[in-house]
Amino acid sequence: MEKERSNSKFFAGIAIFLLIFMVVMVLSMLQKPIAGGSGNIESQKIISLAPNITEMLFVLGVEDCVIGRTDYCDYPPEAKNIESVGSLGTANIEKVLSLNPNLLITPNTPDKEVRKLLADAGIEVLVIQSSNVHGMLEHLLDIGRAVGKAELAGTVVAGMRAKLDAIAGRYAKIDKAKLPRVFIEISSDPLITVGGPSFINDVVTCAGGVNVAAQVSEPYPCINPEKVIEWNPDVIIPCYMGDKSNVARQMSRRIGWGDIAAIRNSRVIADFPNDLIMRGGPRLIDGIEILSWHLHGNAGKGHVLKLTDNDLNDKVSHSN
């Protein structure tokens, strides 16, 4: 009898050991990078070919592994200390190869010739291209797995999703027909906006607005200025580089635009950084929240919510 109890304890001990071993192995596999051929995070050498990708890598705490970026990767400021491999969409392949990375993260699929060069050099390629906000969150998880930060990426994404839900809750009871109708101006000459397939269209939706050009099948179409008069948006958001301090006055001088509701009611929103809503990265959710404040914060007065510089800086600083 005593011997049987001893054997039972022995086999139970083995079963527990095997169970623990299996759990450890599974967790190890989940955390192991899927690119670069090494489970050692510190041994990875990563090149980012887009500003939003660079921001994601910093949020995941692997900035010390980033050895290359584009000229446009300027946030956080420390990113500027990383060597540039060229402009956005025109990376210098010779420069990329000379840095000897083991992971290249890009918003575009390289052409056949470049793919072969990268493969021959043993460089893994991860393509990150989102057409909507939730796709961006999934790509952040992809990058987390690729650099051995799956758990942290999951935590970050969970927080972002919770914030998106909270933002949506603020306008959930508003009838869709009464949501602010928004016109996004990407360029004034030629006049370019964002259509239904664009990333920014989804940003506007998540902020509780309706893109007046949502039915346009092109992502970034050139349009006739008279079309904007016909749409008569409640809010206009200029999203381009340069001084926007007088943009509302300039728009009001366009033929027929003075009668557009957004211009009549002083709802041309130009006082927050374009990057917050144009880049599909970690700060995007804060950009959506600020945009939502503009669209709904002072709904009772029918006017844009005015953020102070301290409000904006506080929002941006908390995005990291």
PyMOL commands that set and color helices and strands:
alter all, ss='L'
color gray80, all
select helices_A, chain A and resi 2-31+41-43+51-59+63-65+77-81+93-98+112-120+133-146+150-171+176-178+199-206+225-231+247-252+257-259+261-264+275-278+284-296+309-317
alter helices_A, ss='H'
color red, helices_A
select strands_A, chain A and resi 46-48+66-68+86-87+90-91+103-106+124-127+181-185+187-188+191-192+210-211+235-238
alter strands_A, ss='S'
color yellow, strands_A
deselect
rebuild
show_as cartoon
